[in-house]
Amino acid sequence: MKISEQYNNSGAGTLPITQTASKKQSLVFVIASASAGTLIEFYDLILAIVLAPVISRNLFPEGEARFLETLAIIVTSYFVRPIGALLFGSIGDSAGRKKPFLVSLLMMGTATFLIGCIPTFETIGWMAPVLLLILRLLQGLAISGEYTGATIYVAEHAPENKRGFYTGFIQSTIPLALLLCLGVLFTTQRSMTPEDFSTYGWRIPFLFSAVLVLLSYFIRRKLGETPKYALLQTQGKISHQPVRESFQTKGNIKTMLLLIFGGCGAQSTLMQTTHFVMLFFLQRVVFLSFDTTLLVIGMATLLGCPFFQLSGALSDKVGRKKIMLTGLLLSAVLVPLVFYFILQQANPQQLKEVHTISTMVMAKLIVLILSLHICCAMVYGPLGAFILESFPARIRFTSMGFVYNIGNGVLGGSTTFIAELFRSIFIASTAFSLFAGLIYPLLLILTAGIVLAFFIPETYRNRI
């Protein structure tokens, strides 16, 4: 079936059936351009988290608390995101879908490049962590407009009955960004000595971002406005005060709160737990080498990527809620079990020094972590379509952006820091402290399961 026929059969009414196959290429270009930019921005955001141990040694004073201090500053990027959501949302609803994610891309790329240029603590003292804080805040503002803009941009081009499938490309950018990040780090580290990497090599992945951002920016400049937004313009239905409308439209605040606690926060905490809490768990509790950790998480992430697309496509047929609820229920069971079995397989004697593991044990770890990736995909794959289908077009960017950046940013984005904080608080009880960090994500996951099951309606048949 041609793309033009899909549009016509969906009832979207935005494309005439006489359009040729060139429109198919246009849709492919739309998805590729939006996804590539989002992938790069998530790469930029993730990089500082993965490199937190190295950053702590370079930009903070010596002391046991410097790793926690580094995570605290890195997490600040998530707390500023609701502000960015309202800013970019206002632009996206009143001036067009395209503008916000062009601005956000340049903002993110500039901040990431400059992080790679921050002098060490030995050179400029406390200005080093202060500069890191400022640049992480800029990154937080940038990503708040990127994901929402890209998801809505793709959804408003896609056929009505395939929104989950097409927005699934945007959803898969987080694991792909992690893969890109791990690949660049692995390549950089293997090209120099550990001492050189710790001294200056860690800066290279940040500087490399500038190349990726510029390429993506020039590609995105060729994009036009979405057909659904253009229709709003033609009909004179553009909102000139989308922030006010988002909070004054009857029932909209309730919808936003339900989506925050009924999926968005849980999705983010599950992703953070699977990626970053796991990363530090393997390094600081299981005591695996950096190379082994990158390899295990990288392979699990690679194998898990197709499930994001599959979950989005399946949600077009059976509904968003069924897929997401299944993912939440499975993750509530698997998260504690996976962490427990990883420790038992890779460090049963609870050694306190870095050690090697066999190929067979490594394979088992990959399978265990892959199970969490599949849960992530089931929750996150349909989520973009699920959120945007809950709001009217005239305030969609603002409302969706606020929901995503409160849930994904403030609630879920705090997971890595809170997990490490809980682990340090309960350090006196060794057996429990290893898993204390899982309390917070499990709480958000269980809450989301209840809210999603009983209080949020299905959306996949909604017209947008």
Secondary structure, DSSP 4 states (H G I P E B T S, - for coil): --HHHHHHHHT--SS-TT--THHHHHHHHHHHHHHHHHHHHHHHHHHHHHTHHHHHHHHS-SSTTHHHHHHHHHHHHHHTHHHHHHHHHHHHHHT-SHHHHHHHHHHHHHHHHHHTTPPPHHHHTTHHHHHHHHHHHHHHHHHHHHHHHHHHHHHTTS-GGGHHHHHHHHHTHHHHHHHHHHHHHHHHHHTS-HHHHHHTGGGHHHHHHHHHHHHHHHHHTT----HHHHHHHHHT---S-HHHHHHHSTTHHHHHHHHIIIIIHHHHHHHHIIIIIHHHHHHHTS-B-HHHHHHHHHHHHHHHHHHHHHHHHHHHHH-HHHHHHHHHHHHHHHHHHHHHHHHHHH-TT--SS-B---HHHHHHHHHHHHHHHHHHHHHHTTHHHHHHTTS-GGGHHHHHHHHHIIIIIIIGGGHHHHHHHHHHHTTTSHHHHTTGGGHHHHHHHHHHHHHHHHH----TT---
